[in-house]
Amino acid sequence: MGARDSKKRDRAGEAALDAARHRDPILDSINEGVFTVDLDWRIASFNRAAEKITGIRRQDAIGHRCSEVLRANICSDACAMRKVLETGEPSVNSSVFVVDAWGARIPIKVSAAVLRDVDGRVIGGVETFQDLRQVEELRKKLLDKHSFADIVGKSAAIARLFDILPHVSDSDATVLIHGESGTGKELVARAIHELSPRRKRRFVAVNCGALPDTLLESELFGYRAGAFTDARKDKPGRFALADGGTLLLDEIGDISAAMQVRLLRVLQEKVYEPLGALEPVRANVRIIAATNRDLGELVRAGSFREDLYYRIHVVQIDVPPLRERREDIPLLVDHFVASYNRLHDREIAGLSREALSLLVHHDFPGNVRELQNILEHAFVLCRGGAIEPSHFPPGMARAVGRDLADPGRRMNLRQVERSLIQEALARHRGNRALAARELGIDPSTLYRKIQRLGIDTPGRDGRGKRS
């Protein structure tokens, strides 16, 4: 045993000496991880920061293939180093994951370049990487700060929604949620239910616009056995299923005049009658209605009952379209990317600058639902690293092509930030305090950004005085 232990110690000492020969005091003084590979993809040097970030000792890395040591999510089909050695072009700031010595996934940002000798011959490659764990933690904290009951945003409109939701939830009053298709009206309704005293009972939703009157009536109120030919047993309606809980009547602006009368009776008298029933049933249900139509205009046109309108219009919540809260798009992107990574067990690092810029400037006629669909499509096509514009659906891809063909429409993150600030200032007629509130930042921060980005502002400083 003594001789065997001695040989092990000798081998360990040789490995330590070999690793020491590969030490470079300049590389070891850098905070970013740095390693080099030869043309056989074997690691030739591995600096101290690389050891610290990955937990992998230098002597355990040198001489081994980089894919065996770092086990990055892009090693198999999107290796940055391979791309660099094949094209000769450097790769800058690709977001990936590596696996550390304990099997944990670490988010990093990598850059790679060709390594040449004094005669200019390619002898390998060099890769630098930055630990993004602290950045990711800050991003999660920011997302938590700007999310409430699964609703994500930091714009002024969403902040107002966050403020009123707890108060609306405490009440049992009927609520009307108004907003364009895809803005998240049902999400708001669910949030009201989950925050309310009724949260232990069911939340039930029905799309009133998707069913004709006869089917909608049985869906809402149910029926008794024998009510019609095929009614062999009782069927509870949505009112019965939501007993003690909350019922969402989605697209209520599309129901017929006859159904409006029946709903009005439920709201006024708190009772309903299943088809074929001899006695009315007590309705212990909170009603939330939702629509993308202007019910006030429908009342004036005579197609919606005024008395029903006022019954459901006790409290109104307006959900803004995504084009009016573009500052929420990066937060929503982070939210959906994290959700899809968990759902599909993927490691997509996020969006490239160009992809995010295009999303921020897209009008989103389908609102948040459209953004969600775009990102889900991108997840199917993106095999690793960051989502690029080429991963967007065909319709978006054509728009991307037009933008790329017109250099004047291409925008980096600095230009995106400048555009968002200019738009917020324009909406508030130069009032910096209100613009800062909408953007979710401190007025002093907004002032510094205005100065740094060289934004021309009107002669108003947000306090009503001339600047």
C-alpha positions as CSV (number, residue, x, y, z in Angstrom):
1,M,0.0,0.0,0.0
2,G,2.9,2.3,0.8
3,A,4.4,2.0,-2.7
4,R,1.1,2.5,-4.4
5,D,0.4,5.6,-2.3
6,S,3.9,6.9,-3.2
7,K,3.2,6.4,-6.9
8,K,-0.1,8.3,-6.6
9,R,1.7,11.1,-4.8
10,D,4.3,11.2,-7.6
11,R,1.6,11.4,-10.3
12,A,-0.2,14.1,-8.4
13,G,3.1,16.0,-8.0
14,E,3.8,15.7,-11.8
15,A,0.3,17.0,-12.6
16,A,0.8,19.9,-10.2
17,L,4.2,20.7,-11.8
18,D,2.7,20.4,-15.3
19,A,-0.1,22.8,-14.3
20,A,2.4,25.2,-12.8
21,R,4.3,25.2,-16.1
22,H,1.1,26.4,-17.8
23,R,0.6,29.3,-15.3
24,D,0.7,32.8,-16.7
25,P,0.8,35.6,-14.2
26,I,-0.9,38.0,-16.6
27,L,-3.8,35.6,-17.3
28,D,-4.1,34.8,-13.6
29,S,-4.6,38.5,-12.9
30,I,-7.7,38.7,-15.1
31,N,-11.1,38.5,-13.4
32,E,-12.6,36.7,-16.5
33,G,-12.1,33.0,-17.1
34,V,-9.6,32.3,-19.9
35,F,-8.5,29.1,-21.5
36,T,-6.8,28.1,-24.7
37,V,-7.0,25.0,-26.8
38,D,-4.8,23.4,-29.4
39,L,-6.0,22.1,-32.8
40,D,-7.0,18.8,-31.2
41,W,-9.4,20.8,-28.9
42,R,-7.3,20.0,-25.9
43,I,-7.0,22.6,-23.2
44,A,-3.5,24.1,-23.1
45,S,-4.0,26.8,-20.4
46,F,-6.6,27.5,-17.8
47,N,-6.4,30.6,-15.7
48,R,-7.2,31.1,-12.0
49,A,-10.5,32.8,-12.7
50,A,-11.6,29.8,-14.8
51,E,-10.8,27.6,-11.9
52,K,-12.8,29.8,-9.5
53,I,-15.9,30.1,-11.8
54,T,-16.1,26.4,-12.7
55,G,-14.7,24.8,-9.6
56,I,-12.4,22.7,-11.9
57,R,-8.7,22.6,-11.0
58,R,-6.2,23.6,-13.6
59,Q,-4.5,20.2,-13.5
60,D,-7.8,18.5,-14.1
61,A,-8.5,20.6,-17.2
62,I,-5.2,20.8,-19.0
63,G,-4.7,18.1,-21.6
64,H,-8.4,17.3,-21.8
65,R,-10.9,18.3,-24.5
66,C,-12.8,21.4,-23.6
67,S,-16.2,19.8,-24.2
68,E,-15.3,17.1,-21.6
69,V,-14.2,19.7,-19.1
70,L,-16.8,22.5,-19.4
71,R,-19.8,20.5,-20.8
72,A,-21.4,23.6,-22.2
73,N,-24.9,23.5,-23.7
74,I,-23.5,24.6,-27.1
75,C,-20.7,22.0,-27.3
76,S,-22.6,19.6,-29.5
77,D,-24.1,21.8,-32.2
78,A,-23.2,25.5,-31.7
79,C,-19.6,25.6,-30.3
80,A,-18.3,29.1,-30.4
81,M,-14.7,27.9,-30.6
82,R,-15.4,25.6,-33.5
83,K,-17.1,28.4,-35.4
84,V,-14.1,30.7,-34.8
85,L,-11.6,28.1,-36.0
86,E,-13.7,27.3,-39.1
87,T,-14.3,30.9,-40.1
88,G,-11.4,32.8,-38.6
89,E,-13.9,35.4,-37.3
90,P,-14.1,36.1,-33.6
91,S,-17.2,35.3,-31.6
92,V,-18.3,38.0,-29.1
93,N,-20.6,37.8,-26.0
94,S,-22.5,34.6,-26.6
95,S,-24.6,33.6,-23.6
96,V,-24.3,29.9,-22.7
97,F,-24.4,27.5,-19.7
98,V,-21.5,25.4,-18.5
99,V,-21.6,22.6,-15.9
100,D,-19.3,23.1,-12.9
101,A,-17.4,20.5,-10.8
102,W,-20.5,19.8,-8.7
103,G,-22.9,19.4,-11.7
104,A,-24.5,22.8,-11.3
105,R,-25.3,24.8,-14.5
106,I,-23.6,28.2,-14.6
107,P,-24.7,31.0,-16.9
108,I,-21.7,32.6,-18.6
109,K,-21.0,35.0,-21.5
110,V,-18.2,33.8,-23.8
111,S,-16.0,35.3,-26.5
112,A,-13.6,33.3,-28.6
113,A,-10.9,34.1,-31.1
114,V,-8.2,32.3,-33.2
115,L,-4.8,31.8,-31.6
116,R,-1.8,32.3,-33.9
117,D,1.9,31.9,-33.5
118,V,4.5,34.6,-34.4
119,D,4.4,33.6,-38.0
120,G,0.6,34.0,-38.2
121,R,-0.2,30.3,-38.4
122,V,-3.3,29.1,-36.5
123,I,-2.3,27.0,-33.6
124,G,-5.6,26.9,-31.6
125,G,-8.1,29.1,-30.1
126,V,-8.6,31.3,-27.0
127,E,-11.9,31.7,-25.1
128,T,-12.8,34.1,-22.4
129,F,-15.9,33.8,-20.2
130,Q,-17.7,35.9,-17.6
131,D,-19.7,34.5,-14.7
132,L,-23.3,35.7,-15.0
133,R,-24.7,34.2,-11.8
134,Q,-24.8,37.5,-10.0
135,V,-26.4,39.1,-13.1
136,E,-29.0,36.4,-13.3
137,E,-29.8,36.7,-9.6
138,L,-30.3,40.5,-10.0
139,R,-32.5,39.8,-13.0
140,K,-34.6,37.4,-10.9
141,K,-34.9,40.0,-8.1
142,L,-36.0,42.6,-10.7
143,L,-38.6,40.3,-12.2
144,D,-39.9,39.5,-8.7
145,K,-40.1,43.2,-7.9
146,H,-42.1,43.9,-11.1
147,S,-44.4,40.9,-11.0
148,F,-47.7,40.4,-9.1
149,A,-49.9,37.3,-9.2
150,D,-48.3,36.2,-12.6
151,I,-48.7,39.7,-14.1
152,V,-45.4,41.1,-15.2
153,G,-44.5,44.8,-15.9
154,K,-43.1,48.0,-14.5
155,S,-44.9,50.5,-16.7
156,A,-47.1,53.1,-15.1
157,A,-50.3,51.4,-16.3
158,I,-49.2,48.0,-14.8
159,A,-48.1,49.7,-11.6
160,R,-51.6,51.2,-11.3
161,L,-53.0,47.7,-11.9
162,F,-50.8,46.3,-9.1
163,D,-52.1,49.1,-6.8
164,I,-55.8,48.5,-7.3
165,L,-55.9,44.7,-7.6
166,P,-55.7,44.0,-3.8
167,H,-58.6,46.5,-3.1
168,V,-60.7,45.1,-5.9
169,S,-60.1,41.5,-4.7
170,D,-61.2,42.3,-1.2
171,S,-64.6,43.4,-2.4
172,D,-67.3,41.2,-3.8
173,A,-68.3,43.8,-6.4
174,T,-68.8,42.8,-10.1
175,V,-65.8,43.8,-12.2
176,L,-65.6,44.6,-15.9
177,I,-62.2,44.0,-17.5
178,H,-61.7,45.8,-20.7
179,G,-58.8,45.3,-23.1
180,E,-57.7,44.2,-26.6
181,S,-57.5,40.6,-27.4
182,G,-54.3,39.0,-26.0
183,T,-53.7,41.6,-23.3
184,G,-54.2,39.1,-20.5
185,K,-57.8,39.9,-19.3
186,E,-58.2,36.3,-18.0
187,L,-54.9,36.6,-16.1
188,V,-56.2,39.7,-14.4
189,A,-59.5,37.9,-13.5
190,R,-57.6,34.9,-12.1
191,A,-55.4,37.3,-10.0
192,I,-58.5,38.9,-8.6
193,H,-59.9,35.5,-7.6
194,E,-56.6,34.3,-6.1
195,L,-56.3,37.4,-3.9
196,S,-59.9,37.3,-2.8
197,P,-61.6,35.5,0.1
198,R,-63.1,33.1,-2.5
199,R,-59.7,31.7,-3.5
200,K,-60.3,28.3,-1.9
201,R,-63.2,27.7,-4.2
202,R,-63.2,27.4,-8.0
203,F,-62.4,30.0,-10.7
204,V,-64.5,29.1,-13.7
205,A,-64.2,30.8,-17.1
206,V,-66.6,30.7,-20.1
207,N,-66.2,32.3,-23.5
208,C,-69.6,33.8,-24.2
209,G,-68.8,34.8,-27.8
210,A,-67.8,31.2,-28.8
211,L,-71.2,29.6,-28.2
212,P,-74.7,30.1,-29.7
213,D,-77.5,31.0,-27.2
214,T,-78.9,27.5,-26.7
215,L,-75.5,26.0,-25.9
216,L,-74.4,29.0,-23.8
217,E,-77.6,28.8,-21.7
218,S,-77.0,25.1,-20.8
219,E,-73.3,25.9,-20.2
220,L,-74.1,28.7,-17.8
221,F,-77.1,27.3,-16.0
222,G,-77.0,23.6,-16.6
223,Y,-80.1,21.4,-17.0
224,R,-82.1,18.7,-15.2
225,A,-82.7,15.2,-16.4
226,G,-85.6,15.1,-18.9
227,A,-85.3,18.7,-19.8
228,F,-84.9,17.6,-23.4
229,T,-84.6,14.3,-25.4
230,D,-80.9,13.6,-24.7
231,A,-80.9,14.9,-21.1
232,R,-80.6,11.6,-19.3
233,K,-79.1,13.0,-16.1
234,D,-78.5,16.3,-14.4
235,K,-75.7,18.5,-15.7
236,P,-74.4,21.3,-13.5
237,G,-73.7,24.6,-15.3
238,R,-70.8,27.0,-14.8
239,F,-72.7,28.9,-12.2
240,A,-73.0,25.7,-10.1
241,L,-69.4,24.7,-10.7
242,A,-68.3,28.2,-9.5
243,D,-70.5,28.1,-6.4
244,G,-68.7,30.0,-3.7
245,G,-66.0,31.1,-6.1
246,T,-65.6,33.3,-9.2
247,L,-67.2,33.1,-12.7
248,L,-65.5,34.9,-15.6
249,L,-67.9,35.8,-18.4
250,D,-65.4,36.4,-21.2
251,E,-66.4,38.4,-24.4
252,I,-69.7,39.4,-22.7
253,G,-70.2,42.1,-25.4
254,D,-71.0,39.3,-27.9
255,I,-74.1,37.8,-26.1
256,S,-77.6,38.1,-27.5
257,A,-80.4,40.3,-26.2
258,A,-82.2,37.3,-24.8
259,M,-79.1,36.1,-22.9
260,Q,-78.6,39.6,-21.6
261,V,-82.0,39.4,-19.9
262,R,-81.2,36.1,-18.2
263,L,-77.9,37.4,-17.0
264,L,-79.5,40.6,-15.7
265,R,-81.9,38.5,-13.5
266,V,-79.0,36.5,-12.0
267,L,-77.1,39.7,-11.2
268,Q,-80.2,41.4,-9.7
269,E,-81.8,38.6,-7.8
270,K,-78.8,36.3,-7.2
271,V,-80.8,33.2,-8.5
272,Y,-80.9,31.2,-11.8
273,E,-82.9,28.4,-13.1
274,P,-81.3,25.3,-14.8
275,L,-83.2,24.1,-17.9
276,G,-86.1,21.9,-16.8
277,A,-85.8,22.9,-13.1
278,L,-88.9,23.7,-11.1
279,E,-87.2,25.8,-8.5
280,P,-84.6,28.6,-8.8
281,V,-81.1,28.0,-7.5
282,R,-79.2,30.5,-5.3
283,A,-76.2,31.9,-7.1
284,N,-73.3,32.4,-4.6
285,V,-70.8,33.5,-7.3
286,R,-68.7,36.6,-7.9
287,I,-69.1,37.8,-11.5
288,I,-66.2,39.1,-13.5
289,A,-67.0,40.2,-17.1
290,A,-64.4,40.8,-19.8
291,T,-64.6,42.3,-23.2
292,N,-62.5,43.8,-26.0
293,R,-65.4,45.9,-27.2
294,D,-66.6,49.3,-26.1
295,L,-69.8,48.4,-24.1
296,G,-70.7,52.1,-23.7
297,E,-70.8,52.5,-27.5
298,L,-72.9,49.3,-27.8
299,V,-75.3,50.7,-25.3
300,R,-75.6,53.9,-27.3
301,A,-76.1,51.8,-30.4
302,G,-78.9,49.9,-28.7
303,S,-77.3,46.4,-29.0
304,F,-76.4,46.1,-25.3
305,R,-78.8,46.7,-22.4
306,E,-78.0,49.8,-20.3
307,D,-79.2,48.2,-17.1
308,L,-77.0,45.1,-17.6
309,Y,-74.1,47.4,-18.5
310,Y,-74.4,49.3,-15.1
311,R,-74.7,46.0,-13.3
312,I,-71.4,44.7,-14.6
313,H,-69.7,48.1,-14.6
314,V,-69.4,48.5,-10.9
315,V,-65.6,48.4,-11.1
316,Q,-63.8,48.7,-14.5
317,I,-60.2,47.7,-15.0
318,D,-58.5,48.6,-18.3
319,V,-55.7,46.4,-19.4
320,P,-53.3,48.4,-21.7
321,P,-52.1,47.0,-25.1
322,L,-48.5,46.0,-25.3
323,R,-47.6,48.7,-27.7
324,E,-48.5,51.3,-25.0
325,R,-46.1,49.6,-22.5
326,R,-43.1,48.7,-24.5
327,E,-40.8,49.1,-21.5
328,D,-42.5,45.9,-20.1
329,I,-41.3,43.8,-23.1
330,P,-37.8,43.0,-21.8
331,L,-39.4,41.8,-18.5
332,L,-42.0,39.8,-20.3
333,V,-39.3,38.2,-22.5
334,D,-37.3,37.2,-19.3
335,H,-40.4,35.8,-17.8
336,F,-41.4,33.7,-20.8
337,V,-37.8,32.5,-21.5
338,A,-37.5,31.3,-17.9
339,S,-40.9,29.6,-18.1
340,Y,-40.1,27.8,-21.4
341,N,-36.6,26.8,-20.1
342,R,-38.3,25.1,-17.1
343,L,-41.1,23.6,-19.3
344,H,-38.9,22.2,-22.0
345,D,-35.8,21.5,-19.8
346,R,-33.8,23.9,-22.0
347,E,-30.9,26.3,-21.4
348,I,-31.7,29.2,-23.8
349,A,-29.8,32.2,-22.5
350,G,-32.2,34.9,-23.7
351,L,-32.4,37.1,-26.7
352,S,-29.6,38.8,-28.7
353,R,-29.6,42.5,-28.8
354,E,-30.9,42.6,-32.3
355,A,-33.8,40.2,-31.5
356,L,-34.8,42.2,-28.4
357,S,-34.6,45.5,-30.4
358,L,-37.0,44.1,-33.0
359,L,-39.5,42.9,-30.4
360,V,-39.4,46.3,-28.6
361,H,-40.3,48.1,-31.8
362,H,-42.9,45.6,-33.0
363,D,-46.6,46.9,-32.7
364,F,-47.9,43.5,-31.4
365,P,-51.5,43.6,-32.7
366,G,-51.9,40.3,-30.8
367,N,-50.4,41.8,-27.6
368,V,-48.9,39.6,-24.9
369,R,-50.3,36.4,-26.5
370,E,-48.5,37.2,-29.7
371,L,-45.2,37.8,-27.9
372,Q,-45.7,34.5,-26.1
373,N,-46.3,32.7,-29.4
374,I,-43.2,34.4,-31.0
375,L,-41.0,33.2,-28.2
376,E,-42.4,29.7,-28.1
377,H,-41.8,29.4,-31.9
378,A,-38.2,30.7,-31.3
379,F,-37.7,28.0,-28.6
380,V,-38.5,25.3,-31.2
381,L,-35.8,26.6,-33.7
382,C,-33.1,27.8,-31.3
383,R,-30.9,24.9,-30.3
384,G,-28.7,26.8,-27.8
385,G,-27.2,30.1,-26.9
386,A,-29.4,33.2,-27.5
387,I,-32.5,33.6,-29.6
388,E,-31.7,35.4,-32.9
389,P,-34.1,37.2,-35.3
390,S,-33.8,34.2,-37.6
391,H,-35.6,32.1,-35.0
392,F,-38.8,34.3,-35.1
393,P,-41.9,33.1,-37.1
394,P,-42.0,33.7,-40.9
395,G,-44.1,36.8,-40.6
396,M,-41.6,38.4,-38.1
397,A,-38.7,37.1,-40.3
398,R,-40.0,39.1,-43.2
399,A,-40.2,42.2,-41.1
400,V,-36.7,41.5,-39.8
401,G,-35.5,41.3,-43.4
402,R,-36.9,44.7,-44.2
403,D,-35.3,46.2,-41.0
404,L,-31.9,44.6,-41.9
405,A,-32.2,46.0,-45.4
406,D,-32.7,49.5,-44.0
407,P,-29.8,50.5,-41.8
408,G,-31.8,53.4,-40.5
409,R,-34.3,51.1,-38.8
410,R,-31.7,48.9,-37.1
411,M,-31.4,49.8,-33.4
412,N,-29.0,48.7,-30.7
413,L,-29.9,48.7,-27.0
414,R,-28.7,52.3,-26.5
415,Q,-31.1,53.4,-29.3
416,V,-33.9,51.3,-27.9
417,E,-33.5,53.0,-24.5
418,R,-33.3,56.4,-26.1
419,S,-36.5,55.8,-28.1
420,L,-38.4,54.6,-25.0
421,I,-37.4,57.7,-23.0
422,Q,-38.4,60.0,-25.9
423,E,-41.8,58.3,-26.3
424,A,-42.5,58.5,-22.5
425,L,-41.5,62.2,-22.5
426,A,-43.7,62.9,-25.5
427,R,-46.7,61.2,-23.9
428,H,-46.3,63.4,-20.8
429,R,-45.5,66.6,-22.7
430,G,-42.0,66.8,-21.3
431,N,-43.0,66.1,-17.7
432,R,-39.9,64.2,-16.5
433,A,-41.4,63.2,-13.1
434,L,-44.4,61.5,-14.9
435,A,-42.2,60.0,-17.6
436,A,-39.8,58.5,-14.9
437,R,-42.8,57.1,-13.1
438,E,-44.1,55.4,-16.3
439,L,-40.6,54.0,-17.0
440,G,-40.3,52.7,-13.4
441,I,-37.1,54.6,-12.6
442,D,-36.1,57.5,-10.3
443,P,-36.4,61.0,-11.8
444,S,-32.7,61.5,-11.0
445,T,-31.9,58.4,-13.0
446,L,-34.0,59.6,-15.9
447,Y,-32.2,63.0,-15.8
448,R,-28.8,61.2,-16.0
449,K,-30.0,59.0,-18.9
450,I,-31.3,62.1,-20.8
451,Q,-27.9,63.7,-20.4
452,R,-25.9,60.6,-21.4
453,L,-28.1,59.8,-24.4
454,G,-28.2,63.4,-25.6
455,I,-32.0,63.7,-25.6
456,D,-33.5,67.1,-26.4
457,T,-36.3,67.8,-23.9
458,P,-39.0,70.6,-23.8
459,G,-38.6,73.4,-21.3
460,R,-40.4,71.5,-18.5
461,D,-38.8,69.6,-15.7
462,G,-41.8,67.7,-14.3
463,R,-42.6,70.3,-11.6
464,G,-44.4,72.7,-13.8
465,K,-41.4,75.1,-14.0
466,R,-39.3,76.3,-16.9
467,S,-35.9,74.6,-16.9
